[in-house]
Amino acid sequence: MATQQSAPPVLTELKLTPALKDTVNTALERGRMIAVAYVSAEGRPELSFRGSVQAYSDTQLAIWVRNPSGGILAAVRGGRPHITLLYGEMRPDYKAFVTFRGRGRIESSEAARRTVYERSPEVERNLDKERGGVPLIIDLDSVEGFFGGTVLKMRR
């Protein structure tokens, strides 16, 4: 007799769980990269890996952007704030694939600068010892995918 598997639980409230925050915050040290996508001034999709992605709050991610004149900040300054981040991990014993979507904004307060820089992995901080970068805060609109045995369908 076949046993029926129950469907995995579904999270719909947009609130990053402690485990999901930890996964984001430790991605680089575990050898995982988070891909970040935005739209260039020419309307082309741009994609890059970012090692400083971190959970900033229950509903926000942050990135320490080392180059203040770089493309992602130019997109935000140019009225193209929509950002998508993609995390994936596929092992025989564990699977996680999460898409984060939101709107980026540049944060200039000294408190945010200090927090985002200091929470960045050491290897990332060492690439910007002069702290010339800029904190980019991403206000999340949705988090979707599969994580920790749970389907994610979180929306603002």
C-alpha positions in Angstrom: 0.0 0.0 0.0 1.4 3.4 -1.0 1.6 6.0 1.6 0.4 9.5 0.8 2.9 12.3 1.4 1.5 15.4 2.7 2.2 18.6 0.9 4.9 20.8 2.5 3.8 23.7 4.5 3.5 27.1 2.8 4.7 30.3 4.3 2.9 33.4 3.0 3.7 36.2 5.5 6.6 38.3 4.2 8.9 37.8 7.2 12.3 36.2 6.8 12.7 33.3 9.2 15.8 33.1 11.4 17.0 30.1 9.4 16.6 31.9 6.1 18.4 35.0 7.5 21.2 32.7 8.6 21.4 31.1 5.2 21.7 34.4 3.5 24.2 35.8 6.0 26.5 32.8 5.8 26.2 32.0 2.1 29.6 33.2 1.1 31.5 31.5 4.0 29.7 28.2 2.9 30.9 28.7 -0.7 27.5 29.8 -2.0 27.0 32.9 -4.0 23.8 35.0 -4.3 23.1 36.3 -7.8 21.7 39.8 -8.1 19.8 41.1 -11.1 18.8 44.7 -12.0 18.1 46.6 -15.2 20.7 48.8 -16.8 20.2 52.3 -18.3 20.0 50.7 -21.7 17.1 48.5 -20.5 19.2 45.3 -20.4 19.1 42.8 -17.6 22.3 42.8 -15.6 23.4 39.9 -13.4 26.2 39.6 -10.9 27.2 37.7 -7.8 27.4 39.6 -4.6 29.2 38.3 -1.6 28.0 40.9 0.9 24.2 40.1 0.6 22.8 40.0 4.1 19.5 40.0 6.0 19.0 43.6 7.2 15.6 43.1 8.9 12.6 40.7 8.7 11.6 42.3 5.4 14.8 43.7 4.0 18.1 42.6 2.5 21.2 44.7 2.2 24.3 44.7 0.0 27.6 46.6 0.6 28.3 47.9 -2.9 32.0 48.6 -3.0 31.8 50.8 -6.2 29.6 53.8 -5.6 29.4 54.5 -9.3 28.6 50.9 -10.3 25.7 49.7 -12.3 23.4 48.6 -9.6 23.5 51.9 -7.8 23.2 53.7 -11.2 20.0 51.7 -11.8 18.6 52.7 -8.4 19.5 56.3 -8.9 18.1 56.2 -12.4 14.6 55.2 -11.3 15.1 51.5 -11.9 15.0 50.2 -8.3 13.6 46.7 -9.0 16.1 44.1 -7.9 15.9 40.3 -7.9 18.2 38.0 -5.9 18.6 34.3 -6.5 19.9 31.7 -4.0 20.2 28.0 -4.8 21.6 24.9 -3.0 21.1 21.4 -4.3 22.7 18.7 -2.3 21.5 15.1 -2.0 20.4 15.7 1.6 19.2 19.3 1.3 17.5 21.5 -1.3 16.9 25.3 -1.2 16.0 27.6 -4.0 14.8 31.1 -3.2 14.0 34.1 -5.3 13.9 37.5 -3.5 12.3 40.4 -5.3 12.2 44.0 -4.1 13.1 47.6 -4.5 16.6 49.0 -3.8 17.3 52.3 -2.1 20.6 53.8 -1.2 21.0 54.4 2.5 23.4 57.2 3.6 23.0 57.3 7.3 26.2 56.5 9.2 24.4 53.8 11.3 23.3 51.9 8.1 26.8 52.3 6.6 28.4 50.9 9.8 25.9 48.1 10.1 26.0 46.9 6.5 29.7 47.1 6.3 30.4 45.4 9.6 27.9 42.6 8.8 29.6 41.9 5.5 31.9 38.9 5.3 35.5 39.7 6.2 36.7 38.9 2.7 34.3 41.5 1.4 35.4 44.1 4.0 39.0 43.5 3.1 38.2 44.5 -0.5 37.0 47.9 0.8 39.1 48.7 3.8 38.6 52.4 3.2 34.8 52.0 3.4 34.3 53.8 0.1 31.2 51.7 -0.7 27.6 52.4 -0.2 24.9 50.4 1.6 22.0 49.3 -0.7 18.9 48.4 1.2 16.3 46.1 -0.6 12.8 46.4 0.6 11.4 43.0 -0.2 8.1 42.7 -2.1 8.2 38.9 -2.3 10.2 35.8 -1.4 9.4 32.6 -3.3 10.8 29.1 -3.7 11.5 26.2 -1.4 13.5 26.3 1.8 13.8 24.0 4.8 11.0 21.7 3.6 8.7 24.7 3.2 7.2 26.3 0.1 7.8 30.0 0.2 5.1 32.3 -1.3 5.7 35.4 0.8 4.3 38.7 -0.5 4.0 42.2 0.9 
